[in-house]
Amino acid sequence: MRETFFTPTMTLNDILYAPIEPYKRNIIDVGDGHKIYIEECGRPDGKPVLVLHGGPGGGCNPNMRRYFDPNFYRIILFDQRGCGKSRPHASVEQNTTWKLILDIETIRIKLGIDKLILFGGSWGAALSLIYAEQFPSNVKGIILRGVFTMTASELDWVYSRSGAAKFLPEAWRNFESIVPSNERDDLIAAYHRRLFGSSPSEQAKYARAWTIWENSLASFRSFGTSFTPSIEYAKAFARIENHYFIHKCFLKNNEQVHDDLHLIQEIPTIIVQGRFDMICPPETAEKVHRSLPNSKLIIVPDAGHAMSEPGISSELVKATNEFKKIKLSGYLDR
């Protein structure tokens, strides 16, 4: 493990590759009534890297293309079921962890790819790990950011009074106060009843509150900052995320991601983690790192959770550049 430092005056434009447009966009019918948006950028014959966005329900954005050398990588982004440009929007029908894992495999096969590098943050980190555990022979390397592994304790940290709420009591009060006091012992369930209730205005109110609470935790430099998401974005993000969390992410057991890490010990892995990540605290990244002998953990000292924080972005670009240089079948320097 090592800590990293970057120049405080650096901006994202100083760190990331120049903006690029996809050379190909497509909609893939993955069955179950879902159609998935996919885009490819960079070099068509380059090393394929698949970007797995957060949430669940967050969707991709154009800046995600910029973490990779476009002259080297074939950069593949897709919006997971129900969010972004995928349809039907905000749908939770046939939307589970295992359906998403099969969607990734469908994408790999349809694009004619043998082995992928996986690039995922937060929920995308969890998907990267569990896909690799299910299909280890299809994965050439993994880059993770803000590690989440779908355990009950991780959800309790974000959605109970005993975790992040202690650091942002004002934001927590806004999140909790719109729920009746007799339901506040289980806010995931309380929000679920309203996010999936019959009143569109109530759905919108609780979708925004859910999204605002999580966003208030995201960035080290703006903890507690409020913003007003669009109803369209908030509805997909809150409904899909809540759907997954109330179903315990559809895992067989609470520690499934950790229990199966032995299946991917040979896959080169770089983990970038903010020291002050209020959504996914560093202990999870450390635990995953210690279970993967072929991994390297980089702690960014003055960063939180957000991919867009300069220190996080700088290390992610370094990681993608490192995967250009190393022989991916060999061990990484720890």
C-alpha positions as CSV (number, residue, x, y, z in Angstrom):
1,M,0.0,0.0,0.0
2,R,1.2,3.5,-0.7
3,E,-0.2,7.0,-0.3
4,T,-0.2,9.4,-3.2
5,F,0.1,13.2,-3.5
6,F,-0.8,15.5,-6.4
7,T,-0.3,19.2,-7.1
8,P,-3.3,21.1,-5.5
9,T,-3.6,23.5,-8.4
10,M,-4.2,20.6,-10.9
11,T,-7.6,20.5,-12.5
12,L,-9.4,17.6,-14.3
13,N,-8.4,19.0,-17.7
14,D,-4.8,18.9,-16.6
15,I,-5.1,15.3,-15.5
16,L,-7.5,13.6,-18.0
17,Y,-7.0,12.9,-21.7
18,A,-8.7,15.3,-24.1
19,P,-12.4,14.9,-24.7
20,I,-13.3,12.4,-27.4
21,E,-16.5,11.2,-29.1
22,P,-17.5,7.6,-29.6
23,Y,-16.7,6.0,-33.0
24,K,-19.6,3.7,-32.5
25,R,-22.9,3.8,-30.5
26,N,-25.3,0.9,-30.2
27,I,-28.4,-0.4,-28.5
28,I,-28.3,-4.1,-27.5
29,D,-31.4,-6.0,-26.7
30,V,-30.4,-8.1,-23.7
31,G,-33.8,-9.7,-23.2
32,D,-36.3,-9.3,-20.3
33,G,-37.6,-6.2,-22.0
34,H,-34.3,-4.3,-21.5
35,K,-32.3,-2.5,-24.1
36,I,-28.8,-1.4,-23.2
37,Y,-26.9,1.6,-24.5
38,I,-23.2,0.9,-25.4
39,E,-20.6,3.2,-26.9
40,E,-17.0,2.5,-28.1
41,C,-14.3,5.1,-28.1
42,G,-10.6,5.3,-28.8
43,R,-8.8,2.7,-30.9
44,P,-11.1,0.0,-32.5
45,D,-8.2,-2.5,-32.4
46,G,-6.9,-1.4,-29.0
47,K,-6.8,-3.2,-25.7
48,P,-10.4,-3.5,-24.6
49,V,-11.4,-1.9,-21.3
50,L,-15.0,-1.9,-20.0
51,V,-16.2,0.9,-17.7
52,L,-18.7,0.0,-15.0
53,H,-20.5,3.0,-13.6
54,G,-21.7,3.5,-10.1
55,G,-25.0,3.6,-8.3
56,P,-26.6,1.2,-9.2
57,G,-28.5,3.5,-11.4
58,G,-25.9,6.2,-11.9
59,G,-25.3,5.9,-15.7
60,C,-22.2,6.9,-17.6
61,N,-21.0,10.4,-18.5
62,P,-18.6,11.6,-21.2
63,N,-15.7,12.3,-18.8
64,M,-15.5,8.6,-18.1
65,R,-14.0,8.2,-21.6
66,R,-11.1,10.4,-20.7
67,Y,-9.3,8.2,-18.2
68,F,-7.7,6.1,-21.0
69,D,-5.2,6.7,-23.7
70,P,-7.4,6.7,-26.8
71,N,-4.5,5.7,-29.0
72,F,-4.0,2.5,-27.0
73,Y,-7.4,1.5,-25.5
74,R,-10.7,0.4,-27.0
75,I,-12.9,2.1,-24.4
76,I,-16.3,0.6,-23.9
77,L,-19.0,2.3,-21.8
78,F,-22.5,1.2,-21.2
79,D,-25.5,2.3,-19.2
80,Q,-26.7,-0.5,-16.9
81,R,-30.4,-1.6,-16.9
82,G,-32.9,1.1,-16.3
83,C,-30.5,4.1,-16.3
84,G,-28.8,6.6,-18.6
85,K,-29.8,5.9,-22.2
86,S,-30.8,2.4,-21.5
87,R,-34.5,1.6,-21.6
88,P,-37.0,1.2,-20.0
89,H,-36.0,4.1,-17.8
90,A,-35.9,3.6,-14.1
91,S,-37.2,0.1,-14.5
92,V,-36.4,-2.5,-11.7
93,E,-38.2,-5.4,-13.4
94,Q,-35.7,-8.1,-14.2
95,N,-33.0,-5.9,-12.8
96,T,-30.6,-7.8,-10.5
97,T,-26.9,-8.2,-9.9
98,W,-27.0,-11.5,-11.8
99,K,-28.8,-9.9,-14.8
100,L,-26.1,-7.2,-14.9
101,I,-23.3,-9.8,-14.8
102,L,-25.0,-11.6,-17.8
103,D,-25.3,-8.3,-19.6
104,I,-21.5,-7.7,-19.2
105,E,-20.9,-11.2,-20.7
106,T,-23.4,-10.5,-23.5
107,I,-21.5,-7.3,-24.3
108,R,-18.1,-9.1,-24.3
109,I,-19.4,-11.8,-26.7
110,K,-21.3,-9.4,-29.0
111,L,-18.2,-7.2,-29.3
112,G,-16.0,-10.1,-30.1
113,I,-13.7,-9.6,-27.1
114,D,-11.6,-12.4,-25.6
115,K,-10.4,-10.8,-22.4
116,L,-11.4,-7.5,-20.8
117,I,-9.8,-5.0,-18.4
118,L,-12.5,-4.0,-15.9
119,F,-12.6,-0.4,-14.7
120,G,-15.2,0.2,-12.0
121,G,-15.9,2.5,-9.1
122,S,-18.2,2.1,-6.1
123,W,-21.1,-0.1,-7.3
124,G,-19.0,-0.5,-10.5
125,A,-16.2,-1.9,-8.3
126,A,-18.6,-4.4,-6.8
127,L,-19.7,-5.5,-10.3
128,S,-16.1,-5.7,-11.5
129,L,-15.2,-8.1,-8.6
130,I,-18.3,-10.3,-8.9
131,Y,-18.0,-10.5,-12.7
132,A,-14.4,-11.5,-12.4
133,E,-15.3,-14.1,-9.8
134,Q,-17.9,-15.6,-12.1
135,F,-15.8,-15.4,-15.3
136,P,-12.1,-15.2,-14.2
137,S,-10.8,-16.4,-17.6
138,N,-12.4,-13.5,-19.3
139,V,-10.6,-10.8,-17.3
140,K,-7.1,-9.6,-18.0
141,G,-6.9,-6.9,-15.3
142,I,-9.0,-4.8,-12.8
143,I,-8.9,-1.2,-11.8
144,L,-11.1,-0.3,-8.8
145,R,-12.1,3.0,-7.2
146,G,-14.0,3.5,-3.9
147,V,-14.5,-0.2,-3.2
148,F,-18.0,-1.4,-2.3
149,T,-18.7,-5.1,-1.8
150,M,-22.4,-5.2,-1.1
151,T,-22.3,-6.1,2.6
152,A,-24.9,-5.1,5.2
153,S,-22.3,-3.2,7.2
154,E,-21.5,-1.0,4.2
155,L,-25.2,-0.2,3.7
156,D,-25.6,0.5,7.4
157,W,-22.7,3.0,7.2
158,V,-24.6,5.1,4.7
159,Y,-28.2,4.6,5.7
160,S,-28.2,4.5,9.5
161,R,-27.5,7.0,12.2
162,S,-24.3,5.1,13.3
163,G,-22.2,5.8,10.2
164,A,-21.7,8.7,7.9
165,A,-24.6,10.6,9.5
166,K,-22.3,11.4,12.4
167,F,-20.1,13.5,10.1
168,L,-22.9,15.2,8.2
169,P,-25.7,15.6,10.7
170,E,-27.4,18.5,8.8
171,A,-27.6,16.5,5.6
172,W,-28.7,13.4,7.5
173,R,-31.4,15.4,9.2
174,N,-32.8,16.4,5.8
175,F,-32.7,12.8,4.6
176,E,-34.3,11.4,7.7
177,S,-36.8,14.0,8.7
178,I,-39.2,13.5,5.8
179,V,-39.8,9.9,7.1
180,P,-42.3,9.4,10.0
181,S,-40.4,8.9,13.2
182,N,-41.8,5.4,13.7
183,E,-40.1,4.2,10.4
184,R,-36.7,5.7,10.9
185,D,-35.1,2.5,12.2
186,D,-35.0,1.2,8.6
187,L,-34.8,4.1,6.1
188,I,-34.1,1.8,3.1
189,A,-37.5,0.2,3.7
190,A,-39.2,3.5,4.5
191,Y,-37.9,5.1,1.3
192,H,-38.8,1.9,-0.7
193,R,-42.5,2.2,0.2
194,R,-42.5,5.8,-1.1
195,L,-40.2,5.4,-4.1
196,F,-42.5,2.7,-5.4
197,G,-45.8,4.1,-4.2
198,S,-48.7,5.2,-6.3
199,S,-48.1,9.0,-6.0
200,P,-45.8,10.4,-8.7
201,S,-45.2,13.6,-6.6
202,E,-44.2,11.5,-3.6
203,Q,-41.9,9.3,-5.7
204,A,-40.2,12.5,-7.0
205,K,-39.8,14.0,-3.5
206,Y,-38.2,10.9,-2.1
207,A,-36.1,10.2,-5.1
208,R,-34.6,13.7,-4.9
209,A,-34.0,13.4,-1.1
210,W,-32.3,10.0,-1.6
211,T,-30.1,11.3,-4.3
212,I,-29.2,14.5,-2.5
213,W,-28.2,12.6,0.6
214,E,-25.8,10.4,-1.2
215,N,-24.3,13.2,-3.3
216,S,-23.7,15.2,-0.1
217,L,-21.2,12.4,0.9
218,A,-19.4,12.2,-2.3
219,S,-16.7,14.8,-2.5
220,F,-14.1,15.6,0.2
221,R,-14.0,19.3,-0.8
222,S,-17.8,19.8,-0.7
223,F,-19.1,17.4,2.0
224,G,-22.7,18.3,2.8
225,T,-23.2,20.5,-0.3
226,S,-26.7,20.3,-1.6
227,F,-27.7,20.2,-5.3
228,T,-31.0,19.7,-7.1
229,P,-30.9,16.7,-9.4
230,S,-33.4,16.4,-12.3
231,I,-36.4,14.2,-11.6
232,E,-35.4,11.9,-14.5
233,Y,-32.0,11.2,-13.0
234,A,-33.1,11.1,-9.4
235,K,-35.9,8.6,-10.2
236,A,-33.6,6.1,-11.9
237,F,-30.8,6.5,-9.4
238,A,-32.9,6.3,-6.2
239,R,-35.4,3.6,-7.4
240,I,-32.7,1.3,-8.8
241,E,-30.3,1.8,-5.9
242,N,-33.0,1.3,-3.3
243,H,-34.3,-1.8,-5.2
244,Y,-30.9,-3.4,-5.0
245,F,-30.2,-2.5,-1.4
246,I,-33.6,-3.7,-0.1
247,H,-32.9,-7.0,-1.7
248,K,-29.3,-7.1,-0.3
249,C,-27.9,-6.8,-3.8
250,F,-29.3,-10.3,-4.6
251,L,-26.3,-12.1,-3.2
252,K,-26.3,-15.7,-1.9
253,N,-24.8,-14.5,1.4
254,N,-23.6,-11.3,3.0
255,E,-19.9,-12.0,2.3
256,Q,-20.2,-13.5,-1.1
257,V,-17.9,-11.0,-2.9
258,H,-15.2,-11.6,-0.2
259,D,-15.7,-15.3,0.0
260,D,-15.0,-15.7,-3.7
261,L,-11.9,-13.5,-4.0
262,H,-9.7,-16.6,-4.0
263,L,-11.0,-17.2,-7.5
264,I,-9.3,-14.0,-8.9
265,Q,-6.0,-13.9,-6.9
266,E,-3.9,-14.1,-10.1
267,I,-5.6,-11.2,-11.9
268,P,-3.6,-7.9,-11.7
269,T,-5.6,-5.4,-9.7
270,I,-5.0,-1.7,-8.9
271,I,-7.2,-0.2,-6.2
272,V,-7.5,3.6,-5.8
273,Q,-9.2,4.7,-2.6
274,G,-9.9,8.1,-1.0
275,R,-8.7,8.4,2.6
276,F,-11.9,10.3,3.6
277,D,-14.4,8.3,1.5
278,M,-17.7,8.7,3.3
279,I,-19.6,6.4,1.1
280,C,-17.2,3.5,0.9
281,P,-14.7,3.8,3.8
282,P,-11.1,2.6,3.2
283,E,-11.4,-0.5,5.4
284,T,-13.2,-2.4,2.6
285,A,-10.5,-1.6,0.0
286,E,-7.9,-2.7,2.5
287,K,-9.7,-6.0,3.1
288,V,-10.0,-6.7,-0.6
289,H,-6.4,-5.8,-1.2
290,R,-5.2,-8.2,1.6
291,S,-7.2,-11.0,-0.1
292,L,-5.6,-10.4,-3.5
293,P,-1.8,-11.0,-3.6
294,N,-1.6,-9.6,-7.1
295,S,-3.1,-6.2,-6.1
296,K,-1.8,-2.8,-5.3
297,L,-3.7,-0.3,-3.1
298,I,-3.2,3.4,-3.5
299,I,-4.6,5.7,-0.8
300,V,-5.3,9.3,-1.8
301,P,-4.9,11.3,1.4
302,D,-7.0,14.3,0.7
303,A,-9.9,12.8,-1.2
304,G,-13.3,11.3,-0.7
305,H,-15.4,9.1,-2.9
306,A,-15.9,11.0,-6.1
307,M,-14.2,9.9,-9.3
308,S,-13.9,13.5,-10.3
309,E,-11.7,14.6,-7.4
310,P,-8.3,15.5,-8.8
311,G,-6.3,13.2,-6.6
312,I,-8.5,10.2,-7.4
313,S,-8.5,11.1,-11.2
314,S,-4.8,11.4,-11.2
315,E,-4.2,7.9,-9.8
316,L,-6.8,6.4,-12.0
317,V,-5.1,7.8,-15.1
318,K,-1.8,6.5,-13.7
319,A,-3.4,3.1,-13.3
320,T,-4.6,2.9,-16.9
321,N,-1.2,4.0,-18.1
322,E,0.5,1.3,-15.9
323,F,-1.7,-1.3,-17.5
324,K,-0.3,-0.2,-20.8
325,K,3.2,-0.9,-19.7
326,I,3.2,-4.0,-17.5
327,K,2.9,-7.6,-18.6
328,L,-0.5,-8.3,-17.2
329,S,0.2,-11.9,-16.5
330,G,3.0,-10.9,-14.0
331,Y,2.8,-9.5,-10.5
332,L,2.4,-5.8,-9.8
333,D,4.9,-4.1,-7.4
334,R,3.1,-3.6,-4.2
